[in-house]
């Protein structure tokens, strides 16, 4: 029989607690922002009555269409440019998704000092690596492919 410890470490409990709060916050914001959008409380870039026209449109064509018909920007709204559109209901919905996507980064950042304090350097450096890699990926600085 093996001697595996089945008790969660302090860092694991902290990670789970932050993840839980972030998940519930993101979920609540998702419901709220969707309601603001659907009930027309916050105006949208693409009118709700026209959104079904774009459902089967490939992403690039969709971006060209909404830019041509509604935004009139010099460049297409790609990457983090959606943040300029947070005043619109259809883009406000992106905020809770970004929170849900980014909560893992916060979790790793918070547990890292405890890992160093416990002298678990391997795990601490892996947590730091996760923070750096996920942050770079979210920033758009890391990209693959020809696009």
N, C-alpha and C positions, 0 to 999 in steps of 0.2 A: 504494500500500500504506500502511496506517495504522501509527502508532507506538504501539500499545497495549502496556502493560506486563502481561505474563502472570504475573508473580511475585506471590505472596500477600504482603500487608503483615504486619507484626508483629502488628497487631491482629487481622487475619483468622485468623492461625495460632493466636493465643491464644483467640479466640472458638471456633474449631473444637475446640481441645484441651479447653476447659471443657465445651463442648456434648457432646463424646464421653464425658468422665468422668461428666457428669450423666446422659446417656442410659444408660450401662452401670449406673450406680448405681440409677437408677429401674427399669431392667429387672430387675436382680438382686433388688431389694426387691419388685418385683411378683411374681416367682416365689416368693420366701420368704413374703410375706404371704398369697398365694393358698394355698400349701401349709399354712400355719398355720390358715387358714380351713377348707379342704376336709377336712383330717385331724382337725379338731375340737380341735386343740391349744389354740387360743384360742376361748373361747365366742363365739357370735354372737347378735345381737339377734333375728333371725328364724332359727328352727331350719332347718338345711339341708334337712330332710325336708319343710318347708313352703314353701320358696322358690319352687318351680315354680308354686304357686298365684298368685303375684303377677307372673309374667313378662309377662302381657299387660295388666296393670293400668296405666292412665294414672298419671303421676307423682303428681299431687295425691291421687288415690284411694289409691295405695300409701302415701304419707306419712301419710294419715289412718288407714289400716289398721294400719300398724306402730306408730303412736303410740297408737292405741286398744288394740291387742292386746298390745303388748310394752313400749313406753316409758312411757306414761302421763304425758307432759309437758304443761304448760299450753299450750305453743305447738308447732306442727309443727316437725320438725327440718329447717330450710331453711338456705341459705347456708353459712356456715362452722361451723354448729352440729355438723356431723359430727365436728369435732375433739374434742368432749366424749365421743365414742363410740369413740375409738381403742383402747380396751381390748377391743373386740369385733371378731372376725375379719372380719365382713362390712363393717365400716367402716374397719378397719385397711388394707384394700385401697385406700382413697382416698389414703393417704399417698404411695405411689409415683406416682400419677397427678398429685398436686399438685406433686411434685418435678419430674416430666417437664414439666408445664405451666409451672413457674416458672423453669426453668433458663435460658430465654432472657433473662429479666430480669437474672439474675446475669451472664450473658455480656456484656450491654450495659453493666452497671455496671462490670465489670472493664476493658473496653476504653476507656471514656470518658477516663480520665486520660492514656492514651497518645495519644489523638486530640488532646487539648488540648496535650500536650507537642510533638506534631508540627505544631502550629498549623493543624490541619485543623478549624477551628471549626465549619464547616457540619456535618460528620459528627458532631462531638462533641455539638453541640446536638440533632441528630437522634437520637443514641443516648440522650441525656438525656430527650428527649421520649418515646422508646420506653419507657424505664424508668417514667416518670411515668404514661403512658397504660396500659401493661400492669398496673402496680401498682394503679391506680385501678379498672381493669376487674376484676381479681382480687379486689379488696376488696369489690366489690358497690356501690361508691359511684356508679359510672357505670351507669345502666340505661336501657333504652328500652322502650317498650311500656306497656301498661296494668296490668301485674302488680305 
